[in-house]
């Protein structure tokens, strides 16, 4: 395996003790917050594998909640995140699951408020890195290391081409694309990682396409 920097081995600048159980967990929480688009009022966090067995000692609980409060991995407020969440009106519940998952460091987050809800599953893959592997029942692979565009749409002919055309018109290059659908002809999800940040103008143009039902920019 090739490493681009020493941080790929030892992890990012972070509040410890563990790059996998703390920094990676914080990034899962922060990604969920970004996908939800706001601070949730209620959060259910189900932990699997080693996360479930060691989350208190390794700070996984405070890390995920710190991410949900939009704290980065090196934010010193992470150590107080459980209290800060209460002060902010966020009700958090932790569930320890015995279910076997493909990855031992797995967390499923259910975020909710009066406007809606979101379910996100993330895995911490080491060195402070994480991947979002499920979003509202859609399977995906989202690392959060590059600008990303998530587009929910009707599974119809030409929907992908129209989104790609908008990106091309705005001179945005696609580095990676994945399309996931629950069943043929139903709702689908595009995950597009780009070389440039998606502008508000491009986001609005995609949102106005007739097949598109939702757009999220990370």
MDTraj code that builds the backbone (N, CA, C; nanometers):
import mdtraj as md
import numpy as np

residues = "UNK UNK UNK UNK UNK UNK UNK UNK UNK UNK UNK UNK UNK UNK UNK UNK UNK UNK UNK UNK UNK UNK UNK UNK UNK UNK UNK UNK UNK UNK UNK UNK UNK UNK UNK UNK UNK UNK UNK UNK UNK UNK UNK UNK UNK UNK UNK UNK UNK UNK UNK UNK UNK UNK UNK UNK UNK UNK UNK UNK UNK UNK UNK UNK UNK UNK UNK UNK UNK UNK UNK UNK UNK UNK UNK UNK UNK UNK UNK UNK UNK UNK UNK UNK UNK UNK UNK UNK UNK UNK UNK UNK UNK UNK UNK UNK UNK UNK UNK UNK UNK UNK UNK UNK UNK UNK UNK UNK UNK UNK UNK UNK UNK UNK UNK UNK UNK UNK UNK UNK UNK UNK UNK UNK UNK UNK UNK UNK UNK UNK UNK UNK UNK UNK UNK UNK UNK UNK UNK UNK UNK UNK UNK UNK UNK UNK UNK UNK UNK UNK UNK UNK UNK UNK UNK UNK UNK UNK UNK UNK UNK UNK UNK UNK UNK UNK UNK UNK UNK UNK UNK UNK UNK UNK UNK UNK UNK UNK UNK UNK UNK UNK UNK UNK UNK UNK UNK UNK UNK UNK UNK UNK UNK UNK UNK UNK UNK UNK UNK UNK UNK UNK UNK UNK UNK UNK UNK UNK UNK UNK UNK UNK UNK UNK UNK UNK UNK UNK".split()
xyz = np.array([
    [0.0846, -0.1196, 0.0000],
    [0.0000, 0.0000, 0.0000],
    [0.0880, 0.1244, 0.0000],
    [0.0529, 0.2235, -0.0774],
    [0.1280, 0.3484, -0.0836],
    [0.0607, 0.4530, 0.0037],
    [0.1427, 0.5292, 0.0747],
    [0.0928, 0.6358, 0.1602],
    [0.1365, 0.7700, 0.1035],
    [0.0466, 0.8659, 0.1047],
    [0.0782, 0.9974, 0.0514],
    [0.1495, 1.0837, 0.1542],
    [0.1271, 1.0578, 0.2831],
    [0.1928, 1.1339, 0.3881],
    [0.1957, 1.0510, 0.5146],
    [0.2707, 1.0990, 0.6139],
    [0.2785, 1.0287, 0.7419],
    [0.1437, 1.0250, 0.8112],
    [0.0541, 1.1220, 0.7800],
    [-0.0766, 1.1255, 0.8433],
    [-0.1660, 1.0100, 0.7978],
    [-0.1342, 0.9473, 0.6838],
    [-0.2074, 0.8286, 0.6412],
    [-0.1773, 0.7098, 0.7317],
    [-0.0681, 0.7185, 0.8081],
    [-0.0289, 0.6104, 0.8967],
    [-0.0682, 0.6406, 1.0409],
    [-0.0315, 0.7591, 1.0906],
    [-0.0543, 0.7899, 1.2313],
    [-0.1873, 0.8606, 1.2542],
    [-0.2519, 0.9038, 1.1482],
    [-0.3791, 0.9724, 1.1634],
    [-0.3633, 1.1231, 1.1623],
    [-0.4751, 1.1961, 1.1669],
    [-0.4716, 1.3428, 1.1593],
    [-0.4378, 1.4043, 1.2945],
    [-0.4163, 1.5361, 1.2966],
    [-0.4099, 1.6097, 1.4220],
    [-0.5456, 1.5936, 1.4891],
    [-0.5449, 1.5455, 1.6137],
    [-0.6739, 1.5036, 1.6699],
    [-0.6719, 1.5070, 1.8218],
    [-0.7938, 1.5037, 1.8770],
    [-0.8139, 1.4721, 2.0173],
    [-0.8167, 1.3198, 2.0267],
    [-0.7264, 1.2603, 2.1055],
    [-0.7109, 1.1143, 2.1097],
    [-0.8179, 1.0453, 2.1914],
    [-0.7959, 0.9140, 2.2146],
    [-0.6672, 0.8453, 2.2025],
    [-0.6444, 0.7687, 2.0717],
    [-0.7458, 0.7488, 1.9895],
    [-0.7321, 0.6556, 1.8781],
    [-0.7713, 0.7205, 1.7469],
    [-0.6874, 0.7024, 1.6434],
    [-0.7223, 0.7574, 1.5121],
    [-0.8454, 0.6881, 1.4558],
    [-0.8592, 0.5583, 1.4806],
    [-0.9746, 0.4846, 1.4283],
    [-1.1002, 0.5093, 1.5115],
    [-1.0869, 0.4982, 1.6431],
    [-1.2037, 0.5029, 1.7309],
    [-1.2434, 0.6442, 1.7703],
    [-1.1518, 0.7403, 1.7518],
    [-1.1836, 0.8773, 1.7901],
    [-1.1907, 0.9691, 1.6678],
    [-1.0794, 0.9843, 1.5966],
    [-1.0782, 1.0750, 1.4814],
    [-1.1727, 1.0268, 1.3710],
    [-1.1653, 0.8976, 1.3374],
    [-1.2549, 0.8439, 1.2350],
    [-1.4004, 0.8559, 1.2755],
    [-1.4266, 0.8316, 1.4041],
    [-1.5637, 0.8429, 1.4543],
    [-1.6138, 0.9866, 1.4471],
    [-1.5271, 1.0817, 1.4801],
    [-1.5663, 1.2230, 1.4715],
    [-1.6021, 1.2609, 1.3284],
    [-1.5281, 1.2072, 1.2329],
    [-1.5561, 1.2390, 1.0929],
    [-1.6856, 1.1737, 1.0451],
    [-1.7190, 1.0581, 1.0989],
    [-1.8488, 0.9980, 1.0664],
    [-1.9611, 1.0889, 1.1155],
    [-1.9486, 1.1348, 1.2397],
    [-2.0508, 1.2241, 1.2947],
    [-2.0619, 1.3538, 1.2184],
    [-1.9482, 1.4104, 1.1784],
    [-1.9509, 1.5372, 1.1064],
    [-2.0082, 1.5204, 0.9661],
    [-1.9763, 1.4065, 0.9016],
    [-2.0338, 1.3806, 0.7691],
    [-2.1852, 1.3671, 0.7781],
    [-2.2332, 1.2989, 0.8837],
    [-2.3777, 1.2855, 0.9027],
    [-2.4421, 1.4226, 0.9221],
    [-2.3761, 1.5078, 0.9981],
    [-2.4262, 1.6440, 1.0200],
    [-2.4345, 1.7195, 0.8874],
    [-2.3307, 1.7098, 0.8041],
    [-2.3299, 1.7787, 0.6751],
    [-2.4400, 1.7261, 0.5834],
    [-2.4587, 1.5943, 0.5834],
    [-2.5624, 1.5350, 0.4996],
    [-2.7023, 1.5753, 0.5468],
    [-2.7191, 1.5886, 0.6777],
    [-2.8487, 1.6304, 0.7330],
    [-2.8731, 1.7782, 0.7063],
    [-2.7650, 1.8555, 0.7003],
    [-2.7759, 1.9963, 0.6659],
    [-2.7988, 2.0906, 0.7816],
    [-2.8033, 2.0372, 0.9038],
    [-2.8301, 2.1207, 1.0202],
    [-2.8060, 2.0363, 1.1457],
    [-2.8141, 2.0997, 1.2602],
    [-2.7987, 2.0243, 1.3853],
    [-2.9283, 1.9505, 1.4168],
    [-2.9219, 1.8195, 1.4366],
    [-3.0438, 1.7444, 1.4674],
    [-3.0886, 1.7662, 1.6114],
    [-3.2147, 1.7379, 1.6363],
    [-3.2665, 1.7453, 1.7730],
    [-3.2547, 1.6115, 1.8453],
    [-3.2697, 1.5041, 1.7708],
    [-3.2635, 1.3697, 1.8287],
    [-3.1724, 1.2825, 1.7431],
    [-3.0865, 1.2057, 1.8105],
    [-2.9929, 1.1181, 1.7402],
    [-2.9883, 0.9824, 1.8093],
    [-3.0075, 0.8764, 1.7313],
    [-2.9867, 0.7415, 1.7799],
    [-2.8608, 0.6861, 1.7152],
    [-2.7648, 0.6435, 1.7962],
    [-2.6358, 0.5956, 1.7452],
    [-2.6209, 0.4487, 1.7818],
    [-2.6231, 0.3619, 1.6807],
    [-2.6030, 0.2188, 1.7026],
    [-2.4583, 0.1842, 1.6681],
    [-2.3909, 0.1218, 1.7629],
    [-2.2503, 0.0871, 1.7467],
    [-2.2354, -0.0634, 1.7316],
    [-2.1441, -0.1035, 1.6435],
    [-2.1226, -0.2446, 1.6135],
    [-1.9762, -0.2813, 1.6362],
    [-1.9517, -0.4112, 1.6567],
    [-1.8151, -0.4623, 1.6635],
    [-1.7331, -0.3979, 1.7736],
    [-1.6104, -0.3607, 1.7406],
    [-1.5212, -0.3019, 1.8408],
    [-1.5701, -0.1657, 1.8877],
    [-1.6412, -0.0941, 1.8022],
    [-1.7025, 0.0315, 1.8458],
    [-1.7935, 0.0064, 1.9660],
    [-1.8765, -0.0977, 1.9579],
    [-1.9723, -0.1260, 2.0645],
    [-1.9025, -0.1694, 2.1934],
    [-1.7888, -0.2380, 2.1803],
    [-1.7215, -0.2932, 2.2973],
    [-1.6334, -0.1921, 2.3701],
    [-1.5795, -0.0954, 2.2979],
    [-1.4782, -0.0077, 2.3580],
    [-1.5095, 0.1406, 2.3453],
    [-1.6334, 0.1760, 2.3091],
    [-1.6583, 0.3157, 2.2712],
    [-1.6392, 0.4145, 2.3862],
    [-1.6658, 0.3730, 2.5092],
    [-1.6469, 0.4669, 2.6194],
    [-1.4983, 0.4889, 2.6481],
    [-1.4212, 0.3819, 2.6533],
    [-1.2792, 0.3954, 2.6833],
    [-1.2000, 0.4642, 2.5748],
    [-1.2408, 0.4466, 2.4491],
    [-1.1677, 0.5059, 2.3370],
    [-1.2258, 0.6392, 2.2914],
    [-1.3292, 0.6861, 2.3587],
    [-1.3836, 0.8174, 2.3251],
    [-1.4654, 0.8210, 2.1977],
    [-1.5137, 0.7049, 2.1523],
    [-1.5947, 0.7029, 2.0304],
    [-1.7243, 0.7796, 2.0495],
    [-1.7810, 0.7711, 2.1699],
    [-1.9081, 0.8399, 2.1969],
    [-1.8918, 0.9913, 2.1887],
    [-1.7901, 1.0445, 2.2543],
    [-1.7721, 1.1909, 2.2511],
    [-1.7279, 1.2377, 2.1127],
    [-1.6575, 1.1495, 2.0401],
    [-1.6107, 1.1875, 1.9066],
    [-1.7262, 1.1996, 1.8085],
    [-1.8148, 1.0994, 1.8057],
    [-1.9287, 1.1046, 1.7134],
    [-2.0170, 1.2247, 1.7448],
    [-2.0436, 1.2462, 1.8730],
    [-2.1288, 1.3591, 1.9108],
    [-2.0587, 1.4909, 1.8792],
    [-1.9265, 1.4962, 1.8981],
    [-1.8534, 1.6161, 1.8597],
    [-1.8660, 1.6445, 1.7113],
    [-1.8577, 1.5390, 1.6292],
    [-1.8788, 1.5560, 1.4862],
    [-2.0170, 1.6067, 1.4545],
    [-2.1168, 1.5550, 1.5258],
    [-2.2546, 1.6012, 1.5057],
    [-2.2711, 1.7488, 1.5434],
    [-2.1847, 1.7960, 1.6333],
    [-2.1849, 1.9382, 1.6692],
    [-2.0978, 2.0201, 1.5732],
    [-2.0462, 1.9532, 1.4694],
    [-1.9644, 2.0159, 1.3644],
    [-1.8239, 2.0496, 1.4128],
    [-1.7720, 1.9737, 1.5114],
    [-1.6350, 1.9918, 1.5572],
    [-1.5415, 1.9087, 1.4698],
    [-1.4246, 1.9644, 1.4365],
    [-1.3232, 1.8903, 1.3636],
    [-1.2461, 1.8004, 1.4605],
    [-1.1594, 1.7150, 1.4069],
    [-1.0918, 1.6141, 1.4889],
    [-1.0008, 1.6738, 1.5959],
    [-0.9514, 1.7964, 1.5753],
    [-0.8591, 1.8572, 1.6713],
    [-0.9271, 1.9602, 1.7609],
    [-1.0585, 1.9662, 1.7577],
    [-1.1315, 2.0643, 1.8373],
    [-1.1346, 2.0191, 1.9838],
    [-1.0798, 2.0998, 2.0733],
    [-1.0705, 2.0624, 2.2140],
    [-1.2068, 2.0490, 2.2815],
    [-1.3105, 2.1018, 2.2187],
    [-1.4443, 2.0898, 2.2773],
    [-1.4992, 1.9478, 2.2677],
    [-1.4348, 1.8615, 2.1881],
    [-1.4822, 1.7239, 2.1733],
    [-1.4926, 1.6540, 2.3086],
    [-1.3999, 1.6802, 2.3990],
    [-1.4010, 1.6110, 2.5283],
    [-1.5248, 1.6475, 2.6108],
    [-1.5902, 1.7573, 2.5774],
    [-1.7108, 1.8012, 2.6486],
    [-1.8349, 1.7888, 2.5621],
    [-1.8256, 1.7136, 2.4540],
    [-1.9328, 1.7147, 2.3545],
    [-2.0655, 1.6609, 2.4083],
    [-2.0630, 1.5624, 2.4967],
    [-2.1892, 1.5086, 2.5487],
    [-2.2651, 1.6157, 2.6268],
    [-2.1938, 1.6915, 2.7083],
    [-2.2577, 1.7999, 2.7831],
    [-2.2996, 1.9131, 2.6900],
    [-2.2154, 1.9446, 2.5925],
    [-2.2482, 2.0523, 2.4996],
    [-2.3692, 2.0168, 2.4137],
    [-2.3836, 1.8881, 2.3800],
    [-2.5005, 1.8454, 2.3031],
    [-2.6284, 1.8671, 2.3829],
    [-2.6244, 1.8338, 2.5111],
    [-2.7417, 1.8568, 2.5966],
    [-2.7755, 2.0044, 2.6032],
    [-2.6713, 2.0861, 2.6202],
    [-2.6940, 2.2309, 2.6271],
    [-2.7530, 2.2848, 2.4972],
    [-2.7177, 2.2202, 2.3843],
    [-2.7675, 2.2644, 2.2541],
    [-2.9048, 2.2061, 2.2208],
    [-2.9593, 2.1245, 2.3113],
    [-3.0915, 2.0664, 2.2875],
    [-3.0901, 1.9423, 2.2017],
    [-2.9732, 1.8751, 2.1916],
    [-2.9627, 1.7519, 2.1137],
    [-2.9724, 1.6314, 2.2078],
    [-3.0730, 1.5503, 2.1872],
    [-3.0931, 1.4303, 2.2682],
    [-3.0275, 1.3118, 2.1979],
    [-2.9248, 1.2516, 2.2604],
    [-2.8472, 1.1450, 2.1978],
    [-2.8644, 1.0147, 2.2750],
    [-2.8915, 0.9067, 2.2011],
    [-2.9041, 0.7741, 2.2606],
    [-2.8048, 0.6794, 2.1937],
    [-2.7320, 0.6020, 2.2752],
    [-2.6370, 0.5035, 2.2236],
    [-2.6939, 0.3628, 2.2399],
    [-2.6775, 0.2821, 2.1355],
    [-2.7237, 0.1439, 2.1356],
    [-2.6065, 0.0537, 2.1003],
    [-2.5788, -0.0464, 2.1838],
    [-2.4723, -0.1428, 2.1571],
    [-2.5340, -0.2658, 2.0903],
    [-2.4900, -0.2957, 1.9689],
    [-2.5463, -0.4063, 1.8932],
    [-2.4487, -0.5232, 1.8860],
    [-2.5040, -0.6458, 1.8949],
    [-2.4239, -0.7683, 1.8778],
    [-2.4215, -0.8147, 1.7324],
    [-2.4943, -0.7460, 1.6453],
    [-2.5003, -0.7859, 1.5041],
    [-2.3618, -0.7769, 1.4409],
    [-2.3265, -0.8782, 1.3649],
    [-2.1968, -0.8781, 1.2962],
    [-2.2072, -0.7944, 1.1687],
    [-2.1122, -0.7034, 1.1522],
    [-2.1073, -0.6189, 1.0343],
    [-1.9806, -0.6503, 0.9557],
    [-1.9793, -0.6074, 0.8304],
    [-1.8631, -0.6342, 0.7457],
    [-1.7369, -0.5701, 0.8014],
    [-1.7504, -0.4509, 0.8618],
    [-1.6361, -0.3817, 0.9211],
    [-1.6576, -0.3688, 1.0721],
    [-1.5537, -0.3927, 1.1534],
    [-1.5723, -0.3895, 1.2993],
    [-1.5974, -0.2512, 1.3560],
    [-1.5503, -0.1465, 1.2897],
    [-1.5699, -0.0100, 1.3398],
    [-1.6853, 0.0555, 1.2643],
    [-1.8060, 0.0122, 1.2950],
    [-1.9238, 0.0586, 1.2220],
    [-2.0204, 0.1302, 1.3160],
    [-2.0756, 0.2409, 1.2682],
    [-2.1770, 0.3153, 1.3440],
    [-2.2909, 0.3535, 1.2503],
    [-2.4124, 0.3339, 1.2995],
    [-2.5315, 0.3772, 1.2251],
    [-2.5969, 0.4897, 1.3032],
    [-2.6181, 0.6020, 1.2351],
    [-2.6738, 0.7203, 1.2996],
    [-2.8101, 0.7523, 1.2402],
    [-2.9079, 0.7720, 1.3275],
    [-3.0403, 0.8161, 1.2845],
    [-3.0619, 0.9564, 1.3394],
    [-3.0682, 1.0553, 1.2497],
    [-3.0833, 1.1954, 1.2864],
    [-3.2256, 1.2398, 1.2570],
    [-3.2794, 1.3214, 1.3472],
    [-3.4198, 1.3596, 1.3311],
    [-3.4476, 1.4952, 1.3940],
    [-3.5372, 1.5707, 1.3323],
    [-3.5965, 1.6896, 1.3913],
    [-3.7337, 1.7084, 1.3316],
    [-3.7961, 1.8235, 1.3563],
    [-3.9330, 1.8443, 1.3077],
    [-3.9397, 1.8566, 1.1561],
    [-3.8267, 1.8811, 1.0906],
    [-3.8256, 1.8965, 0.9457],
    [-3.8061, 1.7647, 0.8702],
    [-3.7499, 1.6641, 0.9362],
    [-3.7262, 1.5386, 0.8661],
    [-3.6282, 1.4498, 0.9392],
    [-3.5823, 1.3445, 0.8711],
    [-3.4918, 1.2485, 0.9322],
    [-3.3913, 1.1982, 0.8287],
    [-3.2859, 1.1369, 0.8784],
    [-3.1797, 1.0852, 0.7928],
    [-3.1132, 0.9683, 0.8644],
    [-3.0842, 0.8612, 0.7898],
    [-3.0117, 0.7479, 0.8462],
    [-2.8813, 0.7289, 0.7692],
    [-2.7708, 0.7266, 0.8407],
    [-2.6377, 0.7190, 0.7817],
    [-2.5595, 0.6079, 0.8504],
    [-2.4912, 0.5249, 0.7721],
    [-2.4002, 0.4247, 0.8276],
    [-2.2596, 0.4563, 0.7811],
    [-2.1670, 0.4633, 0.8770],
    [-2.0285, 0.4937, 0.8455],
    [-1.9341, 0.3932, 0.9078],
    [-1.8168, 0.3773, 0.8475],
    [-1.7134, 0.2897, 0.9023],
    [-1.5839, 0.3688, 0.9139],
    [-1.5094, 0.3433, 1.0210],
    [-1.3788, 0.4044, 1.0405],
    [-1.2743, 0.3048, 0.9934],
    [-1.1980, 0.3427, 0.8909],
    [-1.1127, 0.2462, 0.8215],
    [-0.9652, 0.2575, 0.8590],
    [-0.9325, 0.3422, 0.9579],
    [-0.7951, 0.3529, 1.0044],
    [-0.7301, 0.4839, 0.9657],
    [-0.6364, 0.5290, 1.0474],
    [-0.5652, 0.6526, 1.0194],
    [-0.6516, 0.7768, 1.0228],
    [-0.7639, 0.7682, 1.0923],
    [-0.8555, 0.8820, 1.0983],
    [-0.9481, 0.8940, 0.9792],
    [-0.9393, 0.7986, 0.8864],
    [-1.0242, 0.8030, 0.7679],
    [-1.1553, 0.7293, 0.7923],
    [-1.2561, 0.7656, 0.7173],
    [-1.3859, 0.7005, 0.7301],
    [-1.4512, 0.6906, 0.5932],
    [-1.5529, 0.6090, 0.5842],
    [-1.6364, 0.5993, 0.4646],
    [-1.7825, 0.5934, 0.5069],
    [-1.8667, 0.6670, 0.4366],
    [-2.0110, 0.6516, 0.4510],
    [-2.0525, 0.5424, 0.3537],
    [-2.1143, 0.4358, 0.4051],
    [-2.1443, 0.3194, 0.3218],
    [-2.2942, 0.2991, 0.2997],
    [-2.3762, 0.3768, 0.3695],
    [-2.5206, 0.3646, 0.3487],
    [-2.5878, 0.4961, 0.3845],
    [-2.6845, 0.5355, 0.3029],
    [-2.7583, 0.6594, 0.3258],
    [-2.9045, 0.6357, 0.2926],
    [-2.9878, 0.6375, 0.3958],
    [-3.1319, 0.6155, 0.3779],
    [-3.1621, 0.4908, 0.2949],
    [-3.0885, 0.3838, 0.3217],
    [-3.1132, 0.2579, 0.2525],
    [-3.0372, 0.2402, 0.1231],
    [-2.9706, 0.3456, 0.0753],
    [-2.8890, 0.3354, -0.0452],
    [-2.7474, 0.2938, -0.0072],
    [-2.6925, 0.1970, -0.0781],
    [-2.5531, 0.1606, -0.0594],
    [-2.4654, 0.2563, -0.1383],
    [-2.3554, 0.3002, -0.0783],
    [-2.2656, 0.3925, -0.1447],
    [-2.1268, 0.3815, -0.0829],
    [-2.0344, 0.4574, -0.1348],
    [-1.8993, 0.4647, -0.0810],
    [-1.8536, 0.6085, -0.0922],
    [-1.8558, 0.6795, 0.0204],
    [-1.8244, 0.8216, 0.0218],
    [-1.7174, 0.8456, 0.1266],
    [-1.6011, 0.8930, 0.0828],
    [-1.4877, 0.9077, 0.1737],
    [-1.4829, 1.0434, 0.2429],
    [-1.5396, 1.1457, 0.1802],
    [-1.5324, 1.2786, 0.2382],
    [-1.3994, 1.3470, 0.2172],
    [-1.3091, 1.2883, 0.1362],
    [-1.1774, 1.3486, 0.1134],
    [-1.1761, 1.4411, -0.0077],
    [-1.2843, 1.4444, -0.0839],
    [-1.2940, 1.5314, -0.2016],
    [-1.4316, 1.5965, -0.2019],
    [-1.4463, 1.7110, -0.2719],
    [-1.5800, 1.7687, -0.2855],
    [-1.6757, 1.6648, -0.3436],
    [-1.7964, 1.6602, -0.2912],
    [-1.8900, 1.5565, -0.3346],
    [-2.0296, 1.6145, -0.3535],
    [-2.1004, 1.5542, -0.4440],
    [-2.2372, 1.5928, -0.4773],
    [-2.3246, 1.4687, -0.4680],
    [-2.4306, 1.4758, -0.3894],
    [-2.5241, 1.3652, -0.3770],
    [-2.6579, 1.4096, -0.4353],
    [-2.7064, 1.3350, -0.5325],
    [-2.8289, 1.3713, -0.6043],
    [-2.9276, 1.2563, -0.5970],
    [-3.0412, 1.2778, -0.5337],
    [-3.1494, 1.1802, -0.5381],
    [-3.2373, 1.2136, -0.6583],
    [-3.2810, 1.1102, -0.7300],
    [-3.3547, 1.1342, -0.8534],
    [-3.4395, 1.0131, -0.8894],
    [-3.5344, 1.0352, -0.9787],
    [-3.6128, 0.9254, -1.0324],
    [-3.5249, 0.8446, -1.1284],
    [-3.5337, 0.7155, -1.1204],
    [-3.4520, 0.6276, -1.2042],
    [-3.5100, 0.6250, -1.3450],
    [-3.4723, 0.7257, -1.4234],
    [-3.5253, 0.7412, -1.5585],
    [-3.4128, 0.7624, -1.6587],
    [-3.4428, 0.7313, -1.7816],
    [-3.3462, 0.7483, -1.8913],
    [-3.3035, 0.8939, -1.9025],
    [-3.1728, 0.9157, -1.9088],
    [-3.1194, 1.0494, -1.9314],
    [-3.0916, 1.1303, -1.8068],
    [-3.1321, 1.0829, -1.6872],
    [-3.1136, 1.1622, -1.5652],
    [-2.9659, 1.1853, -1.5359],
    [-2.8852, 1.0810, -1.5501],
    [-2.7421, 1.0934, -1.5226],
    [-2.6758, 1.1872, -1.6233],
    [-2.7126, 1.1746, -1.7499],
    [-2.6537, 1.2589, -1.8544],
    [-2.6849, 1.4066, -1.8307],
    [-2.8053, 1.4365, -1.7846],
    [-2.8417, 1.5768, -1.7609],
    [-2.7603, 1.6371, -1.6471],
    [-2.7384, 1.5599, -1.5407],
    [-2.6564, 1.6096, -1.4301],
    [-2.5128, 1.6305, -1.4772],
    [-2.4593, 1.5345, -1.5535],
    [-2.3235, 1.5471, -1.6058],
    [-2.3093, 1.6679, -1.6976],
    [-2.4133, 1.6980, -1.7738],
    [-2.4102, 1.8142, -1.8631],
    [-2.4022, 1.9441, -1.7844],
    [-2.4773, 1.9526, -1.6751],
    [-2.4710, 2.0727, -1.5910],
    [-2.3306, 2.0905, -1.5345],
    [-2.2710, 1.9833, -1.4879],
    [-2.1356, 1.9926, -1.4336],
    [-2.0365, 2.0363, -1.5419],
    [-2.0512, 1.9816, -1.6613],
    [-1.9625, 2.0192, -1.7712],
    [-1.9801, 2.1662, -1.8076],
    [-2.1053, 2.2123, -1.8100],
    [-2.1321, 2.3530, -1.8419],
    [-2.0668, 2.4472, -1.7412],
    [-2.0516, 2.4003, -1.6169],
    [-1.9904, 2.4824, -1.5122],
    [-1.8426, 2.4480, -1.4926],
    [-1.7867, 2.3745, -1.5878],
    [-1.6444, 2.3402, -1.5889],
    [-1.6017, 2.2682, -1.4598],
    [-1.6846, 2.1746, -1.4186],
    [-1.6565, 2.0932, -1.3009],
    [-1.6264, 1.9508, -1.3474],
    [-1.5080, 1.9025, -1.3148],
    [-1.4646, 1.7707, -1.3602],
    [-1.5032, 1.6626, -1.2603],
    [-1.5552, 1.5515, -1.3109],
    [-1.5971, 1.4391, -1.2276],
    [-1.4783, 1.3463, -1.2064],
    [-1.4450, 1.3212, -1.0789],
    [-1.3375, 1.2295, -1.0474],
    [-1.3869, 1.0885, -1.0211],
    [-1.5093, 1.0778, -0.9697],
    [-1.5659, 0.9468, -0.9359],
    [-1.7175, 0.9599, -0.9351],
    [-1.7855, 0.8585, -0.9877],
    [-1.9319, 0.8583, -0.9850],
    [-1.9828, 0.7178, -0.9546],
    [-2.0848, 0.7125, -0.8718],
    [-2.1514, 0.5868, -0.8412],
    [-2.3022, 0.6126, -0.8396],
    [-2.3776, 0.5208, -0.8937],
    [-2.5240, 0.5308, -0.8925],
    [-2.5802, 0.4102, -0.8196],
    [-2.6669, 0.4368, -0.7243],
    [-2.7289, 0.3303, -0.6467],
    [-2.8804, 0.3462, -0.6551],
    [-2.9513, 0.2351, -0.6669],
    [-3.0972, 0.2410, -0.6692],
    [-3.1533, 0.1242, -0.5890],
    [-3.2712, 0.1450, -0.5333],
    [-3.3325, 0.0405, -0.4528],
    [-3.3951, -0.0671, -0.5404],
    [-3.4537, -0.0246, -0.6520],
    [-3.5060, -0.1174, -0.7514],
    [-3.5256, -0.0424, -0.8821],
    [-3.5326, -0.1153, -0.9910],
    [-3.5423, -0.0544, -1.1229],
    [-3.6650, 0.0344, -1.1345],
    [-3.6436, 0.1581, -1.1842],
    [-3.7529, 0.2511, -1.2065],
    [-3.7980, 0.3274, -1.0839],
    [-3.7338, 0.3046, -0.9678],
    [-3.7749, 0.3735, -0.8454],
    [-3.6791, 0.4888, -0.8166],
    [-3.6627, 0.5239, -0.6916],
    [-3.5723, 0.6323, -0.6545],
    [-3.4276, 0.5847, -0.6632],
    [-3.3395, 0.6734, -0.7059],
    [-3.1980, 0.6406, -0.7195],
    [-3.1138, 0.7518, -0.6584],
    [-2.9857, 0.7217, -0.6380],
    [-2.8938, 0.8166, -0.5775],
    [-2.7645, 0.8192, -0.6569],
    [-2.7230, 0.9379, -0.7000],
    [-2.5917, 0.9587, -0.7615],
    [-2.4962, 1.0116, -0.6562],
    [-2.3765, 0.9520, -0.6482],
    [-2.2690, 1.0029, -0.5647],
    [-2.1580, 1.0454, -0.6591],
    [-2.1278, 1.1739, -0.6621],
    [-2.0306, 1.2276, -0.7568],
    [-1.9226, 1.3033, -0.6801],
    [-1.7978, 1.2539, -0.6867],
    [-1.6851, 1.3284, -0.6312],
    [-1.6221, 1.4099, -0.7431],
    [-1.5943, 1.5361, -0.7152],
    [-1.5484, 1.6287, -0.8177],
    [-1.4118, 1.6866, -0.7832],
    [-1.3440, 1.7379, -0.8864],
    [-1.2132, 1.8007, -0.8657],
    [-1.2271, 1.9443, -0.8182],
    [-1.3430, 2.0041, -0.8413],
    [-1.3673, 2.1409, -0.7986],
    [-1.4911, 2.1432, -0.7079],
    [-1.4969, 2.2452, -0.6236],
    [-1.6150, 2.2620, -0.5401],
    [-1.7355, 2.2959, -0.6271],
    [-1.8476, 2.2323, -0.5993],
    [-1.9700, 2.2584, -0.6745],
    [-2.0286, 2.3916, -0.6286],
    [-2.0430, 2.4851, -0.7206],
    [-2.0918, 2.6187, -0.6869],
    [-2.2416, 2.6159, -0.6577],
    [-2.2881, 2.7220, -0.5920],
    [-2.4317, 2.7346, -0.5643],
    [-2.5118, 2.7373, -0.6940],
    [-2.4553, 2.8029, -0.7970],
    [-2.5252, 2.8119, -0.9247],
    [-2.5421, 2.6745, -0.9882],
    [-2.4365, 2.5936, -0.9841],
    [-2.4449, 2.4583, -1.0393],
    [-2.5408, 2.3725, -0.9581],
    [-2.5351, 2.3874, -0.8267],
    [-2.6267, 2.3115, -0.7397],
    [-2.7722, 2.3445, -0.7723],
    [-2.8022, 2.4722, -0.7886],
    [-2.9393, 2.5140, -0.8183],
    [-2.9838, 2.4636, -0.9553],
    [-2.8912, 2.4647, -1.0534],
    [-2.9253, 2.4156, -1.1869],
    [-2.9585, 2.2670, -1.1841],
    [-2.8853, 2.1897, -1.1060],
    [-2.9134, 2.0463, -1.0941],
    [-3.0459, 2.0241, -1.0217],
    [-3.0699, 2.1025, -0.9162],
    [-3.1935, 2.0873, -0.8393],
    [-3.3175, 2.1140, -0.9240],
    [-3.3034, 2.1944, -1.0290],
    [-3.4184, 2.2295, -1.1126],
    [-3.4469, 2.1272, -1.2227],
    [-3.3590, 2.0281, -1.2384],
    [-3.3839, 1.9252, -1.3390],
    [-3.5096, 1.8457, -1.3012],
    [-3.5930, 1.8109, -1.3978],
    [-3.7219, 1.7482, -1.3664],
    [-3.7104, 1.6129, -1.2964],
    [-3.6045, 1.5381, -1.3208],
    [-3.5908, 1.4062, -1.2589],
    [-3.5350, 1.4118, -1.1179],
    [-3.4767, 1.5264, -1.0802],
    [-3.4057, 1.5373, -0.9530],
    [-3.5026, 1.5688, -0.8389],
    [-3.4851, 1.4978, -0.7265],
    [-3.5710, 1.5200, -0.6089],
    [-3.4958, 1.5800, -0.4910],
    [-3.3623, 1.5823, -0.4975],
    [-3.2855, 1.6421, -0.3881],
    [-3.1390, 1.6511, -0.4233],
    [-3.0710, 1.7543, -0.3709],
    [-2.9285, 1.7759, -0.3965],
    [-2.8605, 1.8133, -0.2655],
    [-2.7480, 1.7480, -0.2367],
    [-2.6661, 1.7816, -0.1201],
    [-2.5220, 1.7963, -0.1662],
    [-2.4577, 1.9060, -0.1269],
    [-2.3181, 1.9302, -0.1601],
    [-2.2346, 1.9169, -0.0345],
    [-2.1281, 1.8370, -0.0425],
    [-2.0338, 1.8233, 0.0697],
    [-1.9009, 1.8818, 0.0260],
])
top = md.Topology()
chain = top.add_chain()
for i, resn in enumerate(residues, 1):
    res = top.add_residue(resn, chain, resSeq=i)
    for name in ("N", "CA", "C"):
        top.add_atom(name, md.element.get_by_symbol(name[0]), res)
traj = md.Trajectory(xyz[None], top)
